[in-house]
Amino acid sequence: MAGVLARRIRALAATLLVAALALPPAGAQAPPGTEYVAQPGDVLDILVIGEPELSRTVTVTSDGTVFLPLIGAVKVEGLTIKQITDQVTKTLITLFREPKVMVSFERVGSTGEFIYALGQVFRPGAYQFHRGVTVAELLAVAGGPTQQAGLGEALIIHKAAANAVDLGKLLHGDASQNQVLQPGDVLVIPDDRKSRILVLGQVNKPGYVTLKDDDRILDAVVGAGGPTLKAAPESIRILRSGQPIKTDLEAFLRQGTLELNPVLQPGDIVVMPETDRRVIVLGAVVRPGPVDMGETFPKTVMDAIAAAGGPATLSKLTTVYLIRQAGTAQPTAITLDVWKYLHEGCANQNVMLQPGDVVFVPQSPLQTVSTIVSMLSGLTLIRALLGLPVTY
């Protein structure tokens, strides 16, 4: 019975997709008259009957135009097939008598923007954003909800805000739940099993974590593999029934006040945001800890060391480690000789930084890369990200 219900839900989601979706599939030709509008990256077939030298396949440029011989740039972004056809025809009338123009989509291109479906869907992940895309469309392309989906507890996370959406009502035809999505929006469908929570964002193993008695927010982060180097624990938040729960991990780690590390409840969503311009300088510097590189990011390794008060006594500038993490992959390290940069001007030893980078100035040659990377995990990394004292 449960399997039949799941199939019915997925079928209804697909029906809603067909009804709502005006976007032709990638690789398919959109029929004239479709309401999909052209966007940068789309490829159009423009046929001028009887004028083969004017007929060609063109790509919509980043400024929303296509280039045609004898005409030049024609603005097509935001126009339907019929509107593009009328636009080209109107322009050609000054050159030809009664020109016959046919326009179709050869391919729908990528805008470089994405929306996300996470949690209890059959195909969680990132999906290409297009103008006017709705919750129903995203749910359908993500394969529909699983049998464990908490349909009435779904959320749409947009930047710092979270809005509730009742997918149960949506799948029963309530159009008020079919919100239009924006680039970067995340549809989160939690598990209806009451023993799990969802941890999202800059953790090494995002996903569901089994909730044990009296588990707190730090337990959830550790259970999800700990923070990545790009994590911003000062901005971590709990979403409970769509509402943010206030917490302050920095104050908790400084003061030990348990109320600042709140107990989690079944169904909670823990979100670890990503830093936008912070790097960490550790080891033998005057003021180890996070450094805000300001609006002119990126800066260089030497800039970061200077911002941390400069090298401390006994520091080994001949071997400085730049530790960088891409996504949830293992951090990698680049070995630099900053001494050579300072004394010989070797610019390749003073590389540009990215948000989330860690610059480590060792005090001893015994501090190897593997030792340093292993130290940058769990609670130690959270303390480093928050600028609290850490031991090496």
Residue, then its C-alpha position, 0 to 999 in steps of 0.5 A: m500500500a505504501g509503495v502504491l501511495a509513493r508511486r501516486i505521489r510521484a505521478l502527481a508531482a510529474t503531472l504538476l510539472v507538465a502543467a507548470l513547466a514551460l521550459p523545453p528540455a535540454g537538447a530538445q527543440a521548443p515549438p514556436g509559440t511556447e511561453y519560455v523566454a530566451q536567456p543568455g546561453d540559449v541556442l536559437d535556429i533562425l531561418v529566413i526563407g529564401e535567404p540562406e546567407l541570413s539563416r543560421t544558428v546563434t547563441v544568446t550572449s551574456d548581454g541578451t543579444v544575438f548577432l545576425p548578418l546585415i542586422g547586427a545585434v538583436k535583443v532577445e533576452g526575455l522574449t518568447i519565440k513569437q516575439i523574437t520572430d516578430q523582432v527579426t521580421k520587423t528589422l528585415i522589412t527595411l531590407f527585404r519585401e515580406p521576409k519569412v522568418m522562423v525561429s526555434f530553440e536548438r538548445v536551452g543553455s545554462t544560466g550558471e545559476f542553480i536551485y537545490a533539492l535536499g533531504q527526502v527526495f529520490r534525486p537530491g542535488a543541484y538543478q539548473f535555475h530558470r526564470g519562473v521555476t516553481v516548487a512543483e517543478l523542482l520536486a518533480v525533476a528531483g524524482g518526487p518525495t520518498q516514503q520517509a518525507g515529512l511533507g508538511e514540514a518542508l522548508i524553502i531556504h532563501k539566503a538567511a530566511a526560511n519559509a515553510v511549504d506544505l508539500g502535502k497540500l501542494l500534491h493535493g492541488d493547493a496552488s498557494q504552496n507552489q512558490v516561485l523559486q529564486p537562484g540559490d533557493v534550497l528546498v529541504i524536505p525533512d525525514d518524518r522519522k522522529s529520531r533524526i535531524l538534518v545538518l546542511g551547509q559547510v560540514n564534511k558529511p552533510g545529511y541526516v544525523t541520528l539524534k540521541d538523548d540530549d544531543r546538542i548543536l555541537d554534537a550534530v556538527v561533529g556527527a556530520g563530520g565536523p566543519t569544513l575550512k570554509a565554515a562560519p560557526e559564528s553564524i550557525r543556526i537551528l531551524r525548528s518548524g521554519q523558525p530560527i533558534k538563537t544560539d551563540l557557539e562562541a559564547f558557549l565555548r568561552q563561558g561554558t553556558l549550556e543554554l548557548n549550546p541548545v538541546l536539539q529536537p527531532g526534525d530540527i535542521v542545523v545550517m552551517p553557513e559559508t564564510d565569504r572573506r575570512v582566512i585563518v592564520l595559525g602557528a607562530v604568529v603574534r595573533p593567531g586566529p581568523v582574519d577578515m581580509g576586507e572588501t578587496f579580497p583576495k589578498t596574499v599569504m604575506d598580507a594574512i601573516a601581517a594582519a595576524g601581527g607578523p611572524a613570531t620569534l622562532s617562526k620558520l618562514t622558509t616553510v609556510y603551509l597554505i591549507r585549502q579545502a574544495g567542497t567536502a574533499q580532504p584539505t590539501a596543503i601547498t608548501l611555500d617559502v615566504w623567506k624567498y619571497l621577502h628576500e628574493g622577490c619570488a612572487n610564486q611563493n606569495v600566492m593569492l588567498q581564497p575565503g576559508d584558506v588556512v595559513f600555518v606558520p610552523q615553529s618546528p620542522l616536526q610539524t608536518v602537513s599531515t599533523i597540521v591537517s589532522m589537528l584542523s578537525g572537530l572542536t579544534l577547528i571550530r575554536a580556530l574559526l571563532g578565534l579562540p585559543v587552540t593547541y598544536 
